[in-house]
Amino acid sequence: MRVLVAYGSKRGGTEGLARAVGEGLVDAGHSVDVLSAEKVDSLERYDGVVVGGALYAWFWQRDARRFVKRHLEALQQLPVWFFSSGPLDDSAKQRELPPPGSVARLARLVGAQQHKTFGGRMLPGVQPIALARGDFRDLPATRAWGQGVGEQLHAMPARERVPVPRAMPLVHRLVFWLCLFTGITAIAGGAALISGVNGVDGPPLAMLEHSPFETFLVPGLLLLVVVGMGNLAAATLEARRIAHSELAVSVAGAAVTVWIVTQLVMIRTFSWLQVLYFGVGVVTFGAALWLWRVRHRLAPHRIASPLAPR
Ligand SMILES: Cc1cc2nc3c(=O)[nH]c(=O)nc-3n(C[C@H](O)[C@H](O)[C@H](O)COP(=O)(O)O)c2cc1C
């Protein structure tokens, strides 16, 4: 089978571990690509993936984190193993070290089979306080772990996979930025309406003639809380890839669209900003529905994980 070992490394220590894992997988009879995580653009040709990240302040190095998020839906359909390179003492050799919370969350997202922590490597001249200097990597043990992964992979049944649309990461980023943009500007707009509530500092109260409101207080609060905070919450859920985040995004997109239509009906003025926000709302809503449909179709193909039983 063809296996990818993708690594996120800053100073080369994790890359060395990734190569040892790759050798172990070859020992187990697989053909293997060992690549820097940022260089991988598709997982289509792989039957299994090992992802390794260097630990910096309890987080994986950026390339490894981004790799997981960029290829999330493809990883969820593949058998995946994680390893971290970190401790600058022999603690990883002495006992099984659990991953830090940030890595455990990624492991649960992709449904990883296993996480393994290996000792890291400290380059001369880089010595955070209270950390030892040296190379604590155990390359033979790492290679043996890679071979074990390879054997587990042989034993796993072949699975049908659904190709992940190439637009997936782009649409995910698009809805995130649209919700963030709408959230921040709607909060600012709502706050401005509330502060000019008496019609002196803000828009004239005569604008509310065709509405049930006498001041801008309630419209301002609705804009700030429902549209603004709602969109910020949706952006946060989508960024963290919380389950069903796309549904929150669709509600956030619908809220902007409804806000603009209500405004047109009640205020009866027209500006390019309304066109812009109406467009943003419709695109957010449509993109969220697309994400929901695709993720829903992919969900039954998720591989059950011993780390996160589903
Ligand atoms: C600033 C800094 C922060 C680090 N934070 C952690 C940490 O939180 N946990 C850990 O186990 N190791 C930590 N380490 C050790 C590194 O993970 C280790 O050096 C690793 O081998 C680096 O991998 P790389 O050479 O692939 O970049 C840290 C090292 C540095 C320099």
Ligand as a Chemical Component Dictionary entry (heavy atoms), coordinates in Angstrom:
data_LIG
# 
_chem_comp.id                   LIG 
_chem_comp.type                 NON-POLYMER 
_chem_comp.pdbx_formal_charge   0 
_chem_comp.three_letter_code    LIG 
# 
loop_
_chem_comp_atom.comp_id 
_chem_comp_atom.atom_id 
_chem_comp_atom.alt_atom_id 
_chem_comp_atom.type_symbol 
_chem_comp_atom.charge 
_chem_comp_atom.model_Cartn_x 
_chem_comp_atom.model_Cartn_y 
_chem_comp_atom.model_Cartn_z 
_chem_comp_atom.pdbx_ordinal 
LIG C1  C1  C 0 10.608 27.507 22.172 1  
LIG C2  C2  C 0 10.455 26.034 22.309 2  
LIG C3  C3  C 0 9.269  25.502 22.852 3  
LIG C4  C4  C 0 9.110  24.119 23.005 4  
LIG N1  N1  N 0 7.956  23.643 23.550 5  
LIG C5  C5  C 0 7.824  22.296 23.755 6  
LIG C6  C6  C 0 6.625  21.757 24.360 7  
LIG O1  O1  O 0 5.682  22.456 24.694 8  
LIG N2  N2  N 0 6.558  20.428 24.561 9  
LIG C7  C7  C 0 7.573  19.583 24.210 10 
LIG O2  O2  O 0 7.466  18.375 24.444 11 
LIG N3  N3  N 0 8.696  20.060 23.602 12 
LIG C8  C8  C 0 8.844  21.393 23.362 13 
LIG N4  N4  N 0 9.990  21.889 22.756 14 
LIG C9  C9  C 0 10.972 20.972 22.235 15 
LIG C10 C10 C 0 10.809 20.741 20.723 16 
LIG O3  O3  O 0 9.566  20.133 20.462 17 
LIG C11 C11 C 0 11.920 19.829 20.191 18 
LIG O4  O4  O 0 13.086 20.593 20.153 19 
LIG C12 C12 C 0 11.633 19.267 18.819 20 
LIG O5  O5  O 0 12.586 18.274 18.522 21 
LIG C13 C13 C 0 11.661 20.335 17.759 22 
LIG O6  O6  O 0 11.366 19.743 16.530 23 
LIG P1  P1  P 0 11.941 20.309 15.162 24 
LIG O7  O7  O 0 13.442 20.203 15.232 25 
LIG O8  O8  O 0 11.372 19.390 14.117 26 
LIG O9  O9  O 0 11.478 21.719 14.987 27 
LIG C14 C14 C 0 10.160 23.242 22.587 28 
LIG C15 C15 C 0 11.325 23.786 22.021 29 
LIG C16 C16 C 0 11.477 25.152 21.887 30 
LIG C17 C17 C 0 12.738 25.694 21.258 31 
# 
loop_
_chem_comp_bond.comp_id 
_chem_comp_bond.atom_id_1 
_chem_comp_bond.atom_id_2 
_chem_comp_bond.value_order 
_chem_comp_bond.pdbx_ordinal 
LIG C1  C2  SING 1  
LIG C2  C3  SING 2  
LIG C2  C16 DOUB 3  
LIG C3  C4  DOUB 4  
LIG C4  N1  SING 5  
LIG C4  C14 SING 6  
LIG N1  C5  DOUB 7  
LIG C5  C6  SING 8  
LIG C5  C8  SING 9  
LIG C6  O1  DOUB 10 
LIG C6  N2  SING 11 
LIG N2  C7  SING 12 
LIG C7  O2  DOUB 13 
LIG C7  N3  SING 14 
LIG N3  C8  DOUB 15 
LIG C8  N4  SING 16 
LIG N4  C9  SING 17 
LIG N4  C14 SING 18 
LIG C9  C10 SING 19 
LIG C10 O3  SING 20 
LIG C10 C11 SING 21 
LIG C11 O4  SING 22 
LIG C11 C12 SING 23 
LIG C12 O5  SING 24 
LIG C12 C13 SING 25 
LIG C13 O6  SING 26 
LIG O6  P1  SING 27 
LIG P1  O7  DOUB 28 
LIG P1  O8  SING 29 
LIG P1  O9  SING 30 
LIG C14 C15 DOUB 31 
LIG C15 C16 SING 32 
LIG C16 C17 SING 33 
# 
